[in-house]
Structures are given as structure tokens and as C-alpha cells.
Amino acid sequence: MKKRILCNVLVFLLFFFIGALGFSQSIFTNSITGANPSASNPYTTGQVVNSNITVTGIGRGSGITEENTNDRYSASSWAQLGINSNDYFEFTITPNTNYKIDFTSFEFTLQSSAITGPTSYVVRSSLDAFTSNLIGSLSLISLGGTNTSTVDLSSVTYQNITAPITFRIYAWGGTLGLGILSVNSFTFNGTVSRLSTTWIAGSWTSGIPTIGIDAIIADDYNTSVGGAQGSFSAHSLTVNNGETLTVANNTFIEVENDVVVDGGTIAVETHGAFVQNGTGGSEGIFSIINSGNAYVNKTTKPYSDYGLHYVYWGTPVKNANITTVFPTPDGNRRYEFNASAFLDQHTVGTTNGIPDDIDDDANDWVIVSGTMTPGHGYAVTASAPPPTPFPFPYIDNAQFSGEFNTGDINVTVYRNDDETNDSNWNLLGNPYPSAISTDEFFAVNGYNSSTNPTGAIANIIYLWTHNSEASQANPGNEGYNFSQDDYAMINLSGSNSAAISGGDMPNDYIPSGQGFFVEMSDDVTPTGGADPIFSATVTFNNDMRRADGTSNSQFFKNSVKKSNKRIDKQRLWVNLTSDNGVFNQILIAYVDGATNQDDGVSYDARRINNGNASILYSIIEGSDKKFAIQGKAASSLNEEETIALGFKTNIDVPTLYTMSLADIQGDFLSGSPVYLKDNLLNKVHDLSVSDYTFTSEVGEFNERFVIGFSNSTLSTDTALTEAGSLKIVALDSDYVQFSTSNDLQIKSVAIYDLLGRALYNFKGSNSSETYKLSNLKSPVFLAKVELSNGAVISKKAVKK
């Protein structure tokens, strides 16, 4: 180890001296031509300056006076007996931020007037407040002629200059202030280079790098250590021969420009992020030379059974071979999605003309081999067999080796206009070794008729969470099919979770290597294809990438955490669960751009449902869709706001359902109670305090549940007043009489048992109605009575 450090130090020192001496060039020069340059103080015309420094030009002190001469910068009134602190020519040079200057010399030509001088000069600098003469700068001036001088600036003192520095030429010996001294030309030589810092022997040579400073890895570096050996940003990055840079989980490396793996290794772990910035041709390059290596490790969510497991992937590196990355998938199942072949005109097994999000002729998934295309998505089964002795849970691994993708990546998406009411599915994949922001992805690619009419896709993303096994009970065109309920969704309103365990609530980012579905917009004008198969282009770029420790933390991760992103949005998530395994989640978001109507999938995402047992959804007036995500106008959120929920179940055995708040974001929602009203039982419950448990019969219920933010808004006071006017009297022989006053008529009476199962539905038209309830197994029952004024009253009663 000591030998390697010594070698690296010697290489570093050799590089330093070569940089300081071997590549010297002019960084600031002016041949000074034209009529009366001295009229300007300072004079800048004609100067040639390195692009990474700023200069003041040539100026003069207050003790001397300009002289009108041509092709030289001249002054008189020089001191006669020694240096006067105000008699000088000066030059100030400032390196740009994150740059340094290594000077080598200062060359200049002086011209003095005959007889009257001045006769002597020195050169001094601001580094010591102009007190010392620079080496070789004390000189005599040949009167009436020119003197060309070179001041040696190669000493350590004038290397690594990162702040403004001023040089002055002091002169004296003029006769009675009449002598004229001129600078005919001047040149500062040296090099201007970006600051750098090298990791070696456990520390940075010039401090932890920043986005404007080059970083060199000359010793093994692992961001998991933290402190000085943690996440960092740099302008460029070089990993030297034999050294390894490891980007650990929940850490990042961000590079503004080029990355060179010069015989070393860069390793990025599953939840680590490696980011290069710049788009549209301004991005840096990623190169591997001298047998270097770079790879990204990805691990799946834990599997807890022997079932067939699929994962959607994208490649974060160039030229990855899918067979090499996934050598032993179960059944050699490696697929890509042929979007141009997808056609969904009918429900599977029928010709009913009703799309069901399933390809009619089952030719959309295609077995694939060879090189993976960056930006495309792939579906691959887990390794077969699982590791022996079959421990559960187990995870699957994939390693992508090669140059990391960076810059703009374009992908063609398709739609089949033989059917215009289907979803134009396309499978894409995050092409970078870092997470990308869905907000930025939508901003570039999401269609909007006014703000982004060239956007290729609808503003929604579907993430496959694979939370349930393939089943014969799921609809599809195979013997065993996966549930479409296993897709989590992200749109401009936010995201929802697809499962209570084993699947995440997406955090508004797409992890590295993650595949995902999008829909080509029906509204965008195609840029390619021919009727009926049309195409457009989706673009990934570096602006979408995120360099932090959390954005890339969700690749099939097995826990759900509250998100601290998008706090400017008012959002709440409601879960539906049951004691026999039901899970649904809905999102209600109050966001700019949304309305209270159906805004399409950009803000309002329908629930993808293929016959699951129970679902919770929100309801938009005027639409018959069941929504998993509903965006609402931000201006509509106040204490009087209400949200209509729908509930549907096919479970015909006694079941306890529970509604709960999964998460809340935004100042208003975080500071307000969230009430749930159960219109069937005439109850108002504070979900902010506790969950709500209920029972239900089989059926679809679109008027039972309402969410509000004020108890008074959902108040049952009116209903209670009217409930007092409703009388339920048990008569003989299983008859029960329902009667009301206040000139109200009974429109209908529904009878439920205490488990919420509907037993009777009666119609009425009078203020008093009598019905026979002979099939009640228990004498206690619930009656839901609708009156002629629209009031619905629920009461518990007992029959004889």
C-alpha cells in the first residue's frame, strides 16, 4: 500500500511540474497600437485574454500624467529620487471561479524619453502589498531607446493563484517630471486551469470537490464511509489505474462534465446515483480507457415464493447484452414489448368492442436477445432456480457493465389507430445510472395542447410492482395471467401504491434501470409511421437526472415511506384494506392545472381493474369511470370541500373493511382534520384520529362514503332532525310499520343486517308504509329510509 501511495504521489508531482512549466502560453497580452492609447485609464483595446480569466487592462497610478503618443501607453511626472507609491503602470488579473493561474513569466517592452528619463524601474505584486522587488526586475532604462524585459514568475509564489493579483511597474529618475515612460507591449505567460483535488491516502489534497472543481480518484473511495469520503459533486472525474470508486446505496456522485475511467473502476450500487449534467450537446462524455471498468448493480425486491416473477428493466449502460446481464431467467423468458403490434379492440375472449388493456392477438410480447437499447424497456423473469437451499425471502441480482449512458437519448413510441379507445402502451426504461424526475420527464414528453403540443405521451406512468402471482382467475390471453392491479401509477397529480406490502408508493422518481409503461398520446400529431401505425419520439435527457441520496432509493423496495417531495401540493392518500387481504389506495390531489372535472390521465387516472374482489375509488361528477388518482383544482380546497368516494365488492363472506389515511401532504391538509361520512350508517368519523372499520354486502356503492374537512359540512344534524320524525314500530307476524310526519313521503326502505348485508329493498309512496320482514335471522336490523325531500335516514330497530 505504501509503495502504491508513493507512486501516486510521484505521478501527481510530475504532472504538476509538467503543467506548470511544459505548457506555458500567453494568457494576457497587448501589442498596444493606435492613436493616443494613454487617454484611457485603464486601456483595454486590442488585448487578448484567456477565456478563464478577467483583466483590467493596463492602467496608471495617480502620481503620473498621461502623455499623447501613438502605439504605446505613456505617462510623465515620474519621481526624480526613488520610488513614489503612486507612480506606476499596473495590471490586475483575476482567475474565474474554480480556476487557477500558474504564471511562468511577465514580458514587456519599455521606452524612455531621451535625456529626461526615467532611468530605473522595478516590478512588484500585490501578494506582499507591493513591498518586494520581483527577482530580476531591478533594471536600468536605456534613455531614448527601448528595453525588453522578462520577469521570472515560475517560483511557487506565483503558482495556484485563485484570487485577483496585481502587478505594478514602478519607475523613477525622470528630470523635473518631464521624462516620459511608455509601455510598448506586454505579455503574461502561464497556464490557466480548472482547480482540482485528488483523493489519495485517505484525504483530499485540496478539500472536498465541488461542482466547479475536477476530482481525481487516486486511491479506493467508497461513499458509504461518509464525511470526507461521502457523496460529492465535481466538474470532471478521473478514476486512476487500479483504484475503485464505489457509489453506495443512498449516496451519489454528480459530474458536470467528462468522466474518464483510466484503468480504474466505478461501481454503482442499487440505490446509489451517478449523474452527469448537461443537455443538447453540452453534456460531457463518459469514457473507459486502459482496461478500466464501470458497472451498475441492481437487486430486485425480495421474493417470498416459488412463483413466476417478472421485473421490468432498462439498461443504464451502453452495449449491455441481455443474455449476459440475465443469464438464467426462469424459462429463458427475456421479452421486449412490441408496441406497434398492440391492438385492443375487444375484451379477451369476446368480440364485444370493449377494450380491456390486453392485446387481442397476444403478439405484443416478443422474445429478445442481443444488445439492449438504452431507453427501451424489457421484461425478464427472476433467475431459475432460486438459490439453494431456497431461503425465503430471496432477491435477484443483475449487473450492467459498460460505459454509462449520458446525454440525450431518443426512443420511438407507437400507437395503433385501428382502435382509438384503447391505451397505446409502450414499454420504456430509465437509461441512466440514477433516478429521473417524473416532473421533468412529463415536462419534456407529456402532451399538452397549449404548453407542449409536440409531447409524445399522455402524462402518466405505470410501474409494475408484481405483488401477486399469476392466476387462472385473472383475465388475459394466457392460461395464467398477472393482475393489472399490480401497476402503481404516477401522473401530474402524484402517485399511488399498488399493494399494502411488497410494493411502494412511488416517490415521483423512476429508479435507475427501471422499466415502465407509458401511453402514446391520441392527440399528438405523429412524426412517423403510416396509417394505422403511427409513431412519435420520447426524449430522455440529463436534466431529468437526480443527484441525491433518496431519489434512487425505491427500486422494488419493500417498504413504504412518506414522501417529502412536492410539498407545494395538497394531497391525501386513502387506503382500503380488509381482514382477508384486500388492498386499494386512492390519491386526491389539489394541484395547479387540474379542474374538478375529468381532465384525462394527466391528472385523473382511472383504476385498472380486472375483477379484483374489492375496490375503492373516487367519483367525478359526469363521469362513469372509477378513479385511482383524482386531481382537483387547487382553488377548490377549503373547509366546505367534499370528496365523493365509491366502493365496490364481490366478497360474499363476512368481511371487515378498513379505511385509513396512508399519507397527507400540504399545509392545509396537514393542519385540518379529515372526516369520513358513512351515509348508510349516518356516521361521521375523523380519519385523522383513527381508522374506520365497516361491513358491506356485495355490490357497488357510489353514495355511501364522502370525505370532508369540516364536521359541520358533513353534519348529520338535519338528518337527525328528520330521523326524529321517522317512527319504526314492530307489529305482529313479522310486520314492521315505517311512518313519518312533516308532510314527507317514504320513497324507499332498505333493510340490512348488522354485517351490512342487504336483505330487503322496498318502494314506498305514502307517509306510512308497512312491510313484512320474515327472513331476518336476528331481530335487530338497520333500516335506510329515503324521504321525498331527498333525506336519507338510517336507524337501528328491533322487530318482534
Steps between C-alpha positions, in 0.01 A plus 500: 500500500787740585665430167179579312453827689861601432455424130180703485668793676789496252259490207303787649815712552625423149165608358517820705842604368414411142180704534688795649794510260436288194181657369559869565331742259380853481202563727485882477672711232468831319723638225346847561432671170299802393480871566550620858427181702596693813172690489340193659570402856500205485559419135346172371474535122675220312576283801481122463387319814459138601129417524531382858638821647392864514737795483490878547730583209800729556446795733706763684532639849375837614850648525570501126342678207389368161702596195360509146700247301414244237543121518608505863359570846683803638523716813715780647551663842708210631683546831854622478657341809380145563163324500182694555212272605265667250729487197439174313345309213281214623325183381238307702421139406218298657442127438140399449326314778643148541803580286863563589795669330852358490721785379832448324608850394409861439645650182479868412670766289569849646599818320647803682543854370852616426689705762202552735450132594367325706810285551399209737208268565393200711209256480301417811173311574204518734590170661719687751329839470757621243794497741749263332666520163441194287809299411678651202280808490741772620622654176634811337325654205690597190407863443351571165478131412291190580557232760345154475490326837385162630403450862521140616173396670560125515564491874247329727380842611333559166345159455142398587376859497124492569434864598560834326867591465642837396843567351652850493794653318642778719743744332704804606795718403320739270628855466273755665198285418551556132609148405257272318487123553292273273394136492516395137370145553465239771425129545424288805587134442379198690212257511141539615338180611204383697558428866534136590520291811633146529382225734813327622613343828158552662449870431447763231809699406304824456182436693177324405417576135210716390315522170761738359811302598653194333525186713766234462465163674852376571402258777198282574195709591165382640221751558352286777779614736358851517668820610786587268439165327134549416284626214652780297461715190781583258559671169678199349598164643797273439543159662863396484641159416433234761267713715130441565233765554193343663170691503320335790127480566333833581804702387592674175773629273419798276726607212453813292720396210717205394561173679810295423548153649872470435572140593293529817145396590172677575243283679146631564281308743122450465394818679806706415483779241760600243408819310654691212350839419445695179263453206472578133867450420638669812522175692833340580614160383546179696801301387681187614866466399796279584288197599289692748157384612166649596188319612164544670370236740124464534307279739129423483244513775501190722307200370323281754370214284587270210266676258588652165634850558546768236697822530496790252852620422686769308875509438709778660807415288590478133520168314363282780420148377172382648617138515814602689311723742228236557667164438249268670146638502224250568414339167743734319223758503652827377248721322457839343163658432411549133280807533431517127332157521273589794131511407221495757154516346316240710488343842705181492299206368227720351428724204308751711692809387599586860878544556644341814870605482599153372632433150234318297734266310776456763787607276614807695766325713799380296794284613820701465875442502813704429574862585256693717397839363527792747158648570315180408330284763536124545317237703712222649408223740693437819790258494417130491533314719507722812813468713528178695393401758218730386509753782209742513488780436766509227602771258618498141803689372605657172826670408519744207861553388624760253514872436219676684233662284494878505353781293187498285351158422208475257249214488222442246151435638199368306123497488260291293212712371298198391359551851483849653340409833783280625819582689802545274743305719877539459765354730791733574795478737698758699829510303716655773684375811289739709136573562315738271230746599153425367422874510790569264416196286141622457619857431699377200277218374148552634248627248324826577317684226613842621831452679649193330312413180791285377504282811473137394328337798217541745617634835486170686746223585421143604751317723480123528517401867428125464321452828295193412561175316370412156158341523244329280242731655660813350376596153753477220607311191709238682407209724642684800495880501631770732271752662488847347433627851875458562576821311576807709434827320662844485348802327503877547287465812736254669524126550323214665608165634396168354538284810504522878821297520762419244427809296586862547312822470719644223684811611466699175825356365586209272793301639809414297455191284121509552262417215158666484199530272378820334220575254562678171257789493198476270517876455860552392569535128717200404850559367534160337325182393209447264132435557404324720836470686635844593806600701658787692815553705559495875819669621699432815755764600742575780279774645264225614769330708518547876818514708397434860483218748126430485359529144649164395400315816189319377598234247257225608555594860287330762387791714276802462624831634339839506633718224635843577486608136252726326405664829350783298212267416208420727455122483348219700513124454224270628544124540235230489597174671316199634552210736530264201770679301334779303714806426417808293636851514367823354662843472315831510723792400426872486743625237540784254390398153228262616126569503217330686395327178659203323829642371619174346789287621732799549318576825221240535605137467234233483548189706632209296274225625471149367243359734670522837288436806460851640596847385492854630483787253413866476210632298497794259161644420400429142740206458432130538869417555644376826805709589809391688653848470288814488645847448285790610530875461728643767256787553219262600669387820332653804307388806183458294663262251367143470630198310263227383636146530377181343532148636444172319535146630442147377583336833198300619637385836500710820785748461628792705616786278717786622558847356808688617717797412825379344662842470423873495696785339451874497439764764121499480454125509768449763333757723139389451310193618390261227147373556332199340122491488323165468159589361369148553559510874465877528843529666778755476845366594830688537757306293772729635451337838429137415410260222140424408377140490176394331319210337322475168288282282604410146444786258605843382441798728555847362312701762609339825830679576602866492820668622494854638711735708237650727266313728231757431524439125426133555271566795217257556297756695235536227479129459470456873214750510323312225589173669295618794200522271551140383336236715561127467243283679525120526162333438392141533572224246836647387347826379672834562342841445701803378338842530606864480347840561571848362307417182782280375452176312708184519665432160692184589604280791812280499550243776852381602630256758772610741770381260378747241343243269189616315197286575203697359437794270149646511337783308260745662281799414317586822586652835443158658602163359486148646725212389544139602853409615468125535853405391694677772728261687546756776228727640741796482531666161603824328250697294607753237200715413492755216243780538331709235721802578813298417606440860632154579451380856669195650361348818554188702179321601373175652211292371281277713 
